Every structure is written in C-alpha cells, then in structure tokens.
C-alpha cells in the first residue's frame, strides 16, 4: 500500500460516490421541471402532485450531492497539493464561476421554489425550477471545463513549474469540454428518466398500492425521458469516441484491448482478456468491420495498437510506462455501452408495452421487476464511463504535462491515508444508507402524505389568540 496507491484509491472513492449524485440531481431536476410545466399548461392536479412527490426525491439527491462535493474538494488540498499548485491558475477561474455563479444561482432559486408554492403564480414558480435545472447544468459545465483541461490542455503556458492560463476563451472552446459536457448531460437525462420509471415500477409491485394510475403516468413520463436521453447518449458518445482516436489514441486502444495495430478494416472486440505484464491479448472474440465503422464512419481504416503508441510516447515524453490498466478500461467501456443500450431497449419496449392498446407491462410482475432493477443501470453506466475517462489518462493527471507521481502531496503518509480512507468509507456508507432509507420512506408515504399531514395539522392546531382560547 504505497502513498500513491492509497491517494488514488481515496480520490476514486470520493469521485465515484459524488458522481452517483451529480447526474442523479441534474436528471431529476429536468424530470420535476417537465412535470411542473405540464401542470402549468394543462392545469391537471395530478401533475402538481407528481411535481411535489418526485421533487422530494430530487431534494434528497441534491443534499447528498452537495455534501459529497465538499468532501471531494478536500482531496485537492489533502492528498494532491502539488497537483493543485500546478493547475491552480487554470482551475481557479472556472471553479470560482461554478461556485459563485452557478451553485449560488441553483441554491437561491431552489430555495424560492421550496418556500413560495402559495406566494407566487404557478407560471413564475415553474420558472424558478427551470432556473434550478439550468444552473445545475451550468455548474456541470464549469466543472467539466476544468476536467477537459486535464484531458486536452489548451490556452496555457508553463511558468515557474506550473501551468498559467493565457487564453480563457481557449479553455471554453476546448473540443474535449463539449464532448464531455454533452455526454454527461445526456447521461444525466437518461438517469433521471430511468430512476423515475424504475421507482414507479417498484411502487406498482407493492401489494397494497392506493394510486396505481399515479405511478403508471410517472412511468410513462420516465420512459419517454429515458428514450430521449439514451439517443442523445449514443450521439454524444459516438462523437467523443471519434475524438479519442485523434487526441488520446492510447485510451482508445486500451478501451478496445488492441496491443498491436489492427488490420484494415478493423474488427470490434466483443469480449477479451489481456496479459498486462506481457502487453498482449490472451483471447478475444471479434466482429469484422465494426471498429472501422465506429471510428471512421466507413468500412476501412485501422487503429494503432498500444505497443506502437507507447513507443511514440516514450520518444516524445521520455522513458516511462504509458500503458493504462487495460482490462479495467476494456470492461468498463463495455459495461457503460452495454447498460446504455439496455436502457434504450427498455425505454422502447416499455413505451410499447404501456401504450393504451397494449398495457402488458402493468400486468406482468416479471416485466415490472426488470424495469425496477434498471433503476440501478444508470449508476453502473455512468461510473463505468467515468472510469474510462479518468483511468485512460494514465500515467497523467494533466495529459502530457503532469504525472500522477508528481501530483501527490509530499507530506502525507501511509498511515494518514489509510485512516482517512477508512473514515471516508464509513462516512460514504452512512450517507448511502441514509439516502436509500429516506427514498424508501418517501415512496412508502406516497404522493399525498404531505397534504394529509397538513390537513391534519390544520384540524388539530389552534390559534392561541382565537376567541375560544380565552373562554
């Protein structure tokens, strides 16, 4: 257990746990905004009840996301101080804008949305939440602006051993930023829709369900959002993958498990296993032509293998191991793509089997179970995709400029890292258990719980200044 290994493990743990809730809250924000808009347009109370009920789920994800985000920021100062010094001049601007503009805007309008239900018009109230939705996406944009610099540095110069920003516009026009942003937002939309549809399916599986129509309608909305998001993910992912061929060929080759240059045309490897010590593939099952089509949109074209790319990187940057963890990248990419296609398929079939002419899904428990379990699919897909993005950059923290070994704080010890890893793990486990328990509690209470409690309080409470109080 070296210092570098423990520091990487801690950052991976905090980042993955935080990234559970970033797309969760962005996606659920869109879900709630759509529902309240439907209420304002149609005046149907059912959409208002949906807005309030699913809005509570969003609030839970938002709260946990804020807590985990704060914890993640501590990582830079605790374990990665040399990295923070190197990129501080670059990251300062986008992270400041994210906190002072996007997050404050999101928090302000969220507060207005929570406390002004009966104080403003429905049209103004729904505007509050659309601003929350917009601000959450803008927040993601500025975070990804920083991350895209790590993937593809632009608009900088090296001065006194650290990166100095020379062109803020170049940071915002970084091609990697727009690939990442579109992919993350599309994944968040998919996640919001899938969570809505999946939790609705779990509710319909309960023995005693008071309002099945409420959850059936919610499910349909969730499936439509999932369909839109999944199609957007396919398009965004395709563009980002083609960019990797040009900008990070080692990451692309590792994700495809290609140690040697492929033939022309290139075959797509469905399943494989690599001997990472000997830098060769042990076995693989291939489909001809497909990789050329995915990489170049044509039936020809070869892909450089990792062995050849490693030689080029050694020549450019010096003697070092530039091979990323191949098996992890290969299977993470397939988990991401597999669950992404699964959600697209579930959305299409779910909409078909819940249509007015064919409502088979509502009657078949096994189909509801499949849809319910798909609630967890976007968490797996997003996590796997983020592993590809970050691990594929090995051995760099900032591609081509700064390595992982250079980035670790010089004053941390194995003991301090081991203790903080244990503390963070227990903290995250507690947060996760609390989050799950609160969501289950909210689902069990149902959509009318708050109205019933408010009505009961109005009946039982008395005004101390009423006339009867003095008799």
Phi, psi and omega in degrees: 000091179278167179298317181296316181296314181293321178295319178293319180297317181295318179293321178297317181297312182292322181292314181297316181294319177296321183285349168300322192258343177296301178292332176302307184288323178295315181293316180291331175298317178296319179303310182294321179298319178296316181297316180290327175297319178296326176293315181297322182284315187265341184066014180277128184295334181302321180290329176293317178295321176298317181301313182290319183292306181286339174297328176295323176296318177300316182298323177296314180295322179296315182298313180292324178299320178296315181297313182292329177293321177296317179299319182297323181297329178298335183300322184297317180282326185286306191247347187228046184293322179294323175296317180298321178294322184292318185256003186304319181291332179280313186283338185304313184293305182296323180289328176292317178296321179298316183284313188279335181251296187294309183292319178297320177297315179299313182293320182297309183287335174294319176298318177298321181295320183292319192255006185237030182302318184253011184255337181232169180290154178303324181295317178290324181296319180290332175297321177306315185283328174296327176291325174298314180298315179297315182295324179295323177289321177296322177300315178298323181301313184289326175296317180288336174298320176291315182295324181294331175295324177294328181278320186212085186298131177217157174065043185217168166218156178265123181222125180053039174082007175219161184282134179239132181289131176245342183211099180296326179298323179295327177296321183279338179260009176305123183301324181296327178300314184286329173294313181295314184298313180297322181291316181294315181294319177297319177296324179293319177299314178300318181295315179301315179294320183289322177296317179299312181293318183293315179293326175296321178296317177298322178295321179290342178278347180292146182295316180249106180234118187283325186230075180298326181296327178299314182282330175296317178294318178299319180299316180298317178298316179299320180292321177296317179295320178298318180298312179298313181296320181295318178295321177295322178298317180301315181291315180294318179296322179297316179295319181292323180295319179295326177293325179297325179302322182275315193263327179225070184298330179294317178299316181295315180297321179293319179296336177259359177067032184258105176277323180254157177302137182281168173283171176242111008282162183267138179266147175273130178271118180283307178226146181195167172217139185245146169269099188288336178287320181266357178056055176207157180276137178278313176204165178191151176245121189245154174240117185300150172073334193297320182294323176297319179296315182292323185276325187233359182060034176206170185274014179221165180119134180252166180242134176293140177272164183296324181298318179290317180295322179299319178298319179295320180290323176298318179294325184276318188246351181109169184292119181190159176275114182256006179283124174281174176291098193294310182298320179297315180294316182301310184282330175296319178298320181286328174295315178301308182293321182296312179290330175297314178291327177299315181294324176297315180296317179298320180296316181295309181293322179298318178294324179292316184275004173240010179290166183299324181278341184216097181250042184297323185300323181293337184262344184256113183295325182294328177288322176295323178296318178299313179296319179298316180293336177292352173305326184273349183300314181295331176296317180292317181295314181295320179295316179297319179296321179291326176297319177299315182299316187272315181290332181292347180273355182308139007264022186262146161269318171245116192304120176081355185240319189216130184266169179297316181297326178289339191273337187289143178301137183284345187253010178271155181238166177299319182296314181295321179292321180296317179295313181294327175298315180295316180298313180296321180298314179296322179295314180294322177298318178295318178297317180296315180297319179295317180299312180297316181298319181290323177294316178299318178298317180296318179295320180292325180291327177086173187288339185258007185299314183295319179295321179295317180295321178296317179296320179293319179296322179294329179285319187272334183281152178227146178277123182297345180259005174298155179301322184293337183291341183257005182263000000 
